[in-house]
């Protein structure tokens, strides 16, 4: 692996800071301090876009960043959906769908690494849309705790359906890709 792929740069530092903010976010949720949780979550969500934009704009993409960024997303969204479900702020089935997909992705990548299949860590369009919709869902739920008129049960339920549906779609898309990779690897 080339040394420049392990370089610590501004986008990677932003990603690490995002990971380090997750415990603070969880603590705010546990204490029911939703405004602070919303602010920290918003900073983390915005930093997810900013680090990617900086990496692309200044040609600072690294192998480290390719692994760290999706890990940060998984940690953030998993912790958010678990906490929101525990505190009955979202239906449990939404959290189960989202976490199940993430577990499937991690297991799929692990299996590919174990069988020594070369894998480029690069989220597809479905996955990026899924992440944005999941972030939006958490944002709306938290905003609804701070500004109660924002949380309208019928509209939020539609958001849950859209988020869960796209999450399932994205999961099946990854499964399809991996089955093709497994088939190609076994045919060699």
N, C-alpha and C positions, 0 to 999 in steps of 0.2 A: 504494500500500500504506500502510495506516495506521501511524503511528509506534508505537502500542502493540503492534503485531504484531512489532516488532523489539526490544522491551524485553528486557533481560537481567534475569532473575529467578532465584529459588532453583532451581526445576526445571531451567532452562536451564544454570545453573552446574553442577548435579549431572551433567547430561548431558555437558558439556564435560570435567569431571573424569573421567568414565567413558571418554571418548575418549582423554584424556591418560594414563590408566592402561594402555591396551592395549600400548604398547611394554614396559612393566615386566612385564606378564603374559607376553609373548612371550620376553623375556629369561629369565625364570624357567623357562619351558618348555624353551628351548634349553639351559639349564644342567642340566636334569633336577632342579630344585629344586621338587618337586611340591607340597609343603605350602604353600610361599609362593605358587606359581601358583594353588593351590586357594583360598587366602585372598583373593588379589587378584581372582580370577575371581568368587568369592562376593560380594565387595563390589560388583563391577560389576553382577552379576546382580540383587542386591537393590536397588541404586540405580536400576536400570531400572524397577522397580515403584514405588519411592519417588518418583521425579521425576514419574511419571504421576499418582500419587495426590495429590501436592501440587498439581500443576497443576489437577487436577479439583476438589479440595477447596477451594482458595482462589481458584478462577476465574482462574488464571494461565496459561491456554493461550495460546500465541502462535504466529504463523506460523513464527518461528525455531525454536521447540520442535518444531513439526510436522515440520520438515525434519531438525533435528539428531537427534532421538530415533531414527528409523529408520536414519539414517546410523550412529549409534553402535552400534546393534544389528548392522547389516551388518558393520561393521569388526570388532567383537568376535567375532561368530560365525564370520566368514570366517577371521580370523586363528587362532582356536581350532581349527577343523576342519582348516585347512591344516597347522598345526603338529602336531596329533595324528596326522594321516595321514603326514606326513613322518617322524615318530618311531615309526611303526608301532604306535600306541596305539589306532587305530581302522582299520577297513578303508578303503582308498582310495575305494571306490564310495560310501561314506556321504558323504565330503567332496565328491566330484564332484556328487552329487545336490543337496546343500545349496548349494554354490557356484553351480551351474547355475541354480537357482531365483532366487538373489539377482541374478545377472547378467541373467536374463530380466526381473526386476522393474525393475532400473535402466534397461535398454534400453527397456522399455515406457513408463516415465515420461519418458525422454528423447524418445522419438518423440512422445508426447502434447504435450510442451512445444514441440517443433519445429513441429508442425502447429497450434500455438496453441489447443489444446483446454484449456478451464478444468478444472483437476484439483484436487480437495481431497485432500490427503495425510492419509488416515485408514485405518489398518490395519483389515481386517475380522476377524471372530471367528476364522476359520480361520487367519489369519496370526498372531494373538495366541497361539493354541494351539500353532502350529508353533514360534514363538519360545520359548515355555515348555518345550516338549518338547526342543528343541535345547539350550537352557540346561541342562536336566536331564541330558541325555546327556553333555555336556561335564563337568558336575559329577560324575556317577557315574564316568566314566572317570578323572578326576583323583583322586577319592576312592579309587578302586581302586588307584592308584599309591601312595597314602599308607597306606591300610589294605587290604592285599592280599586279605583274606577277603571284602571287599565286591565285588570284581571276580570274578564267576562268569560264565564265558564264555557259557553258555547263556542266562542272564538278560540279559546285556549284548547278546547278539545279538538277542534279542527287542526290546530297546530300540532297537537300530539299525534294525530292520525298521519299528517303529512310527514312529520319527522320520522315516525316509526316506519311508514311505508318506504320512504327513501332509504332509510337505514337497512331495511330488509333487502331492497333492490340492490343496494351497494354490496351487501354481504353476498348475495347470490352472484353478482358480477365478479367479485374476487374469487369465489368458489369456481366459477367457470374458467377464469384465467388460470387458476392453479391446477385444475384438472387437465387443461391443455398442456401446461408446463410439465406435469407429472407424466402425461402420455408421451410427450416429446422426449423427456429424459429416459423413460423406459425403452423407447424405440432406438436409442443410440447404442 
